[in-house]
Amino acid sequence: MKPVFRILTNKFLLTGIAFLAWMTFFDQNDLMSMREKKQNLQNVKDNITYLDAEIAKMEKEHEEMTGNPQQLEKYARENFRMKRDNEDVYIIEK
């Protein structure tokens, strides 16, 4: 019993336990903060991947439109509802 009591009252062991408790729960960079920061970093990386794909898609569309006048006309008609002077446009919404 006496050796167990000596180990539990060791000042280095108590200091180490206090340090671990402080770093785990009370410090500015505790475990919860680190986990939130890690999740935030992963969300930002996912967002960067998504935006890179969108940029590549938009660059491809831009190349198609600048090289093909029919594609440019199709894009203008579909997205901006443009029409020629002798045409009527009917919009059907679901």
C-alpha positions as CSV (number, residue, x, y, z in Angstrom):
1,M,0.0,0.0,0.0
2,K,2.8,2.3,0.8
3,P,4.5,2.1,-2.7
4,V,1.2,2.9,-4.4
5,F,0.7,5.9,-2.1
6,R,4.2,7.1,-2.9
7,I,3.6,6.8,-6.6
8,L,0.3,8.6,-6.5
9,T,1.8,11.5,-4.4
10,N,4.8,11.9,-6.7
11,K,5.1,15.6,-7.6
12,F,6.2,14.8,-11.1
13,L,3.3,12.5,-11.7
14,L,0.8,15.0,-10.3
15,T,2.4,17.8,-12.4
16,G,2.1,15.6,-15.5
17,I,-1.5,14.8,-14.9
18,A,-2.3,18.5,-14.2
19,F,-0.5,19.5,-17.4
20,L,-2.4,16.9,-19.5
21,A,-5.7,18.0,-18.0
22,W,-4.9,21.6,-18.7
23,M,-3.9,20.9,-22.3
24,T,-6.9,18.6,-22.9
25,F,-9.7,20.8,-21.5
26,F,-8.7,24.3,-20.6
27,D,-6.0,25.5,-23.1
28,Q,-6.8,27.7,-26.1
29,N,-5.8,24.9,-28.4
30,D,-7.7,22.1,-26.6
31,L,-8.9,18.9,-28.2
32,M,-12.3,20.2,-29.2
33,S,-10.8,23.3,-30.8
34,M,-8.3,21.2,-32.7
35,R,-11.1,18.9,-34.0
36,E,-13.2,21.8,-35.1
37,K,-10.2,23.3,-36.9
38,K,-9.5,20.0,-38.6
39,Q,-13.1,19.7,-39.8
40,N,-13.0,23.3,-41.0
41,L,-9.8,22.6,-42.9
42,Q,-11.3,19.6,-44.6
43,N,-14.4,21.6,-45.6
44,V,-12.2,24.2,-47.1
45,K,-10.2,21.6,-49.0
46,D,-13.5,20.1,-50.3
47,N,-14.7,23.5,-51.3
48,I,-11.4,24.1,-53.2
49,T,-11.8,20.8,-55.1
50,Y,-15.4,21.7,-56.0
51,L,-14.4,25.2,-57.2
52,D,-11.5,23.9,-59.2
53,A,-13.9,21.5,-61.0
54,E,-16.3,24.4,-61.6
55,I,-13.5,26.6,-63.0
56,A,-12.5,23.8,-65.4
57,K,-16.1,23.4,-66.6
58,M,-16.5,27.1,-67.1
59,E,-13.3,27.4,-69.0
60,K,-14.4,24.6,-71.3
61,E,-17.8,26.3,-71.9
62,H,-15.9,29.6,-72.6
63,E,-13.7,27.9,-75.2
64,E,-16.7,26.3,-76.8
65,M,-18.6,29.7,-77.0
66,T,-15.7,31.7,-78.3
67,G,-14.9,29.2,-81.0
68,N,-18.5,28.4,-82.2
69,P,-21.0,31.2,-82.9
70,Q,-23.9,28.7,-82.9
71,Q,-23.0,27.7,-79.4
72,L,-22.9,31.3,-78.3
73,E,-26.4,31.9,-79.8
74,K,-27.7,28.8,-78.1
75,Y,-26.3,29.9,-74.7
76,A,-27.8,33.4,-75.1
77,R,-31.2,32.0,-76.0
78,E,-31.3,29.5,-73.1
79,N,-29.9,31.7,-70.4
80,F,-30.9,35.2,-71.3
81,R,-34.1,34.4,-73.2
82,M,-32.9,36.4,-76.2
83,K,-34.7,36.1,-79.5
84,R,-34.6,37.3,-83.1
85,D,-36.9,40.1,-84.2
86,N,-39.3,37.8,-86.1
87,E,-39.6,35.2,-83.3
88,D,-41.9,34.8,-80.3
89,V,-40.7,33.1,-77.1
90,Y,-43.0,31.1,-74.9
91,I,-41.6,30.2,-71.5
92,I,-43.1,27.1,-69.8
93,E,-42.3,26.8,-66.2
94,K,-42.9,23.6,-64.2
